[in-house]
Amino acid sequence: MADTYDIEKYSRKLKKYMDESRYFHTQGVRFLSAALAMAHGVDFQKAELAGLLHDSAKCIPDAKKIRLCEKNGIAMTEIERENPFLLHAKLGAFIAEEKYDVHDPEILDAIRSHTTGRPAMSPLEQIVFIADYIEPRRNKSPNLASIRRMAFRDLDETCYLVLKDMLLYLQSKSSKIDTSTSDAFAFYEEVHEDRRD
């Protein structure tokens, strides 16, 4: 259970490996994840811990991310190799398990999928995925205000809106899109359309 973890101790440890802005973002995701979990009847201690550790590998240099994944048998897609910043989610789940002794598969899955999303995420995965996108210091999406309101009402619809925003942004930049993200969008778009019908 997440309540057996010393979250404050982990927070102090994590601070040593992050720059100030990343650490403040992490704290925002930590507390927002807990709040969303309470709103949706999900274990808020698990959500708080997953939110705290979601970016534990973010500040590792990209070349080192690749080396660590190769060394520890963490599978990488072609897009991840070309855009190593994407690896921090998978690597973060590994670090949570190896360095912070977190073995709860729900928490590890939430860390692993928080960047790209995936089809049929668990409520805990959805919460951390959403919290990372709408954390109070985020300000780049023009739709953040409405997405933030929706986040406390409907996780599926919020995932649809977040993924739609992400894809529009990536397409505007002519960036390659990870298949997990496009697959996640297709899943949540279908959920969205089914509800409209």
Backbone torsions as a table, in degrees:
resi	resn	phi	psi	omega
1	MET	NA	147.8	-178.5
2	ALA	-64.0	-26.0	-176.4
3	ASP	-73.2	-3.3	175.5
4	THR	-88.3	-5.2	-178.7
5	TYR	-92.1	142.9	176.8
6	ASP	-89.0	88.4	-172.6
7	ILE	-64.6	-37.8	179.2
8	GLU	-65.6	-38.4	176.6
9	LYS	-63.9	-43.4	178.0
10	TYR	-62.4	-37.8	-179.8
11	SER	-63.7	-42.9	178.5
12	ARG	-65.1	-40.6	179.2
13	LYS	-64.5	-43.6	-177.4
14	LEU	-62.8	-35.8	-176.8
15	LYS	-58.0	-29.2	-178.8
16	LYS	-68.8	-21.0	-173.8
17	TYR	-107.2	9.4	-175.8
18	MET	-130.7	150.3	169.3
19	ASP	-76.1	169.2	-171.2
20	GLU	-61.6	-45.0	-177.1
21	SER	-65.7	-38.5	178.5
22	ARG	-66.8	-38.6	179.4
23	TYR	-65.4	-42.7	178.3
24	PHE	-65.0	-39.5	175.1
25	HIS	-59.6	-44.8	-179.0
26	THR	-60.1	-43.0	178.2
27	GLN	-65.0	-37.7	176.4
28	GLY	-61.2	-45.3	179.1
29	VAL	-65.8	-38.4	178.3
30	ARG	-55.7	-54.2	-174.4
31	PHE	-76.3	-32.9	176.3
32	LEU	-67.8	-38.6	176.4
33	SER	-60.2	-43.5	179.0
34	ALA	-63.3	-42.0	-179.7
35	ALA	-64.7	-44.5	178.3
36	LEU	-63.7	-38.9	178.7
37	ALA	-61.7	-43.2	178.1
38	MET	-63.3	-38.5	-179.9
39	ALA	-66.5	-29.4	-174.2
40	HIS	-111.1	10.6	175.8
41	GLY	70.9	30.5	177.9
42	VAL	-105.0	152.0	179.5
43	ASP	-55.8	109.5	-173.6
44	PHE	-73.8	-23.3	178.0
45	GLN	-72.3	-39.1	174.5
46	LYS	-63.3	-42.6	-179.4
47	ALA	-64.6	-41.1	179.4
48	GLU	-62.7	-43.4	-179.4
49	LEU	-67.3	-44.1	178.4
50	ALA	-62.8	-40.6	177.6
51	GLY	-63.5	-39.7	179.0
52	LEU	-63.6	-42.9	-171.9
53	LEU	-94.6	2.0	-171.8
54	HIS	-61.2	-31.9	-178.5
55	ASP	-109.6	26.5	-175.2
56	SER	-61.5	-21.0	178.6
57	ALA	-106.4	5.2	-172.0
58	LYS	-62.8	-39.7	-174.1
59	CYS	-88.9	6.2	174.1
60	ILE	-74.3	131.9	178.8
61	PRO	-55.4	146.7	-173.3
62	ASP	-56.9	-43.6	-178.8
63	ALA	-62.2	-36.9	179.0
64	LYS	-71.0	-34.0	175.8
65	LYS	-57.1	-46.2	-179.7
66	ILE	-62.8	-45.4	179.9
67	ARG	-60.3	-43.8	-179.1
68	LEU	-65.8	-38.6	177.0
69	CYS	-64.8	-44.2	178.5
70	GLU	-62.6	-45.1	-177.7
71	LYS	-62.8	-35.8	-173.5
72	ASN	-105.2	13.7	174.3
73	GLY	67.3	31.4	177.9
74	ILE	-90.4	116.2	-175.7
75	ALA	-63.0	139.9	178.8
76	MET	-126.0	138.1	174.0
77	THR	-83.4	169.3	177.6
78	GLU	-61.9	-41.0	180.0
79	ILE	-64.8	-38.2	178.4
80	GLU	-66.5	-37.9	177.3
81	ARG	-65.1	-37.4	179.6
82	GLU	-77.0	-24.6	-179.3
83	ASN	-130.8	73.7	-170.2
84	PRO	-61.5	-17.4	177.5
85	PHE	-59.5	-27.3	178.4
86	LEU	-65.7	-22.4	-176.2
87	LEU	-71.7	-13.3	-174.7
88	HIS	-64.5	-22.4	178.8
89	ALA	-72.1	-52.5	177.7
90	LYS	-62.0	-44.4	-179.3
91	LEU	-67.0	-34.5	177.4
92	GLY	-62.9	-39.3	176.4
93	ALA	-63.4	-40.3	177.3
94	PHE	-63.2	-45.2	-179.4
95	ILE	-65.2	-40.1	178.1
96	ALA	-57.7	-39.1	-179.1
97	GLU	-76.6	-45.5	-173.5
98	GLU	-80.9	-39.1	-173.9
99	LYS	-98.2	-26.5	-177.1
100	TYR	-114.0	2.0	174.8
101	ASP	59.6	37.8	177.4
102	VAL	-97.1	120.7	-176.4
103	HIS	-121.1	3.0	179.7
104	ASP	-70.4	118.0	-175.8
105	PRO	-62.7	-30.5	177.9
106	GLU	-64.1	-43.2	179.4
107	ILE	-66.6	-44.7	-179.1
108	LEU	-63.9	-40.1	177.4
109	ASP	-63.2	-39.3	-179.9
110	ALA	-63.9	-38.6	176.8
111	ILE	-68.5	-43.5	-174.7
112	ARG	-64.9	-33.2	-173.6
113	SER	-103.7	6.7	-170.1
114	HIS	-71.0	-20.5	-176.4
115	THR	-88.4	-49.4	-174.8
116	THR	-99.1	-20.0	-169.1
117	GLY	71.3	178.0	175.3
118	ARG	-162.4	162.7	177.1
119	PRO	-63.4	147.7	172.8
120	ALA	53.4	48.4	176.6
121	MET	-65.7	148.8	172.9
122	SER	-68.6	161.7	176.7
123	PRO	-55.1	-37.7	178.7
124	LEU	-66.5	-42.6	175.8
125	GLU	-60.0	-45.1	179.7
126	GLN	-59.4	-42.3	-176.9
127	ILE	-61.9	-47.3	-178.2
128	VAL	-70.3	-38.9	175.9
129	PHE	-58.1	-46.9	-179.7
130	ILE	-69.3	-46.6	-177.3
131	ALA	-59.1	-37.7	178.3
132	ASP	-63.6	-34.0	-177.2
133	TYR	-80.3	-35.4	-172.5
134	ILE	-106.0	4.4	179.9
135	GLU	-45.6	141.9	-170.1
136	PRO	-52.6	-27.1	-179.1
137	ARG	-82.8	-8.2	175.6
138	ARG	-73.1	140.3	-178.9
139	ASN	-151.1	13.4	-172.3
140	LYS	-88.9	-26.9	-177.9
141	SER	-83.5	133.1	178.2
142	PRO	-69.7	-14.1	-175.8
143	ASN	-102.9	12.3	-173.5
144	LEU	-60.1	-40.2	-176.7
145	ALA	-59.2	-47.5	-179.2
146	SER	-71.2	-35.4	178.0
147	ILE	-66.0	-40.8	178.3
148	ARG	-61.0	-40.8	178.4
149	ARG	-65.7	-43.1	-179.0
150	MET	-64.7	-31.9	-175.0
151	ALA	-56.6	-31.7	-178.5
152	PHE	-88.9	-1.2	-179.4
153	ARG	-112.1	-39.6	-168.8
154	ASP	-153.4	109.7	-176.9
155	LEU	-70.3	-41.8	-178.9
156	ASP	-61.8	-47.2	-178.9
157	GLU	-65.4	-36.8	178.5
158	THR	-65.8	-41.0	176.9
159	CYS	-60.5	-41.0	176.8
160	TYR	-58.7	-47.4	-178.0
161	LEU	-65.8	-41.6	179.3
162	VAL	-64.4	-47.9	-178.5
163	LEU	-64.6	-38.5	176.2
164	LYS	-60.2	-45.9	177.2
165	ASP	-59.9	-45.8	-178.4
166	MET	-60.3	-45.8	-177.9
167	LEU	-66.1	-41.4	177.7
168	LEU	-61.1	-40.8	179.3
169	TYR	-65.4	-47.8	-178.6
170	LEU	-63.3	-39.8	178.8
171	GLN	-66.1	-36.3	179.2
172	SER	-66.3	-26.1	179.5
173	LYS	-95.8	2.7	-175.6
174	SER	54.5	35.6	-179.9
175	SER	-85.6	150.6	173.6
176	LYS	-69.2	143.3	-176.4
177	ILE	-109.4	126.3	177.6
178	ASP	-62.9	138.7	-177.9
179	THR	-62.5	-29.7	177.6
180	SER	-60.1	-39.0	-179.2
181	THR	-70.3	-45.9	179.7
182	SER	-66.3	-37.4	177.2
183	ASP	-66.6	-40.1	178.4
184	ALA	-63.2	-44.2	179.9
185	PHE	-61.5	-44.7	-179.9
186	ALA	-59.0	-40.5	179.3
187	PHE	-63.7	-51.9	-175.4
188	TYR	-74.7	-24.2	172.9
189	GLU	-66.5	-39.7	178.4
190	GLU	-64.8	-41.8	176.3
191	VAL	-59.4	-45.5	179.7
192	HIS	-59.7	-47.0	-177.7
193	GLU	-68.2	-38.7	178.4
194	ASP	-60.3	-39.5	179.5
195	ARG	-68.2	-37.1	179.1
196	ARG	-65.7	-36.1	-179.6
197	ASP	-72.4	NA	NA
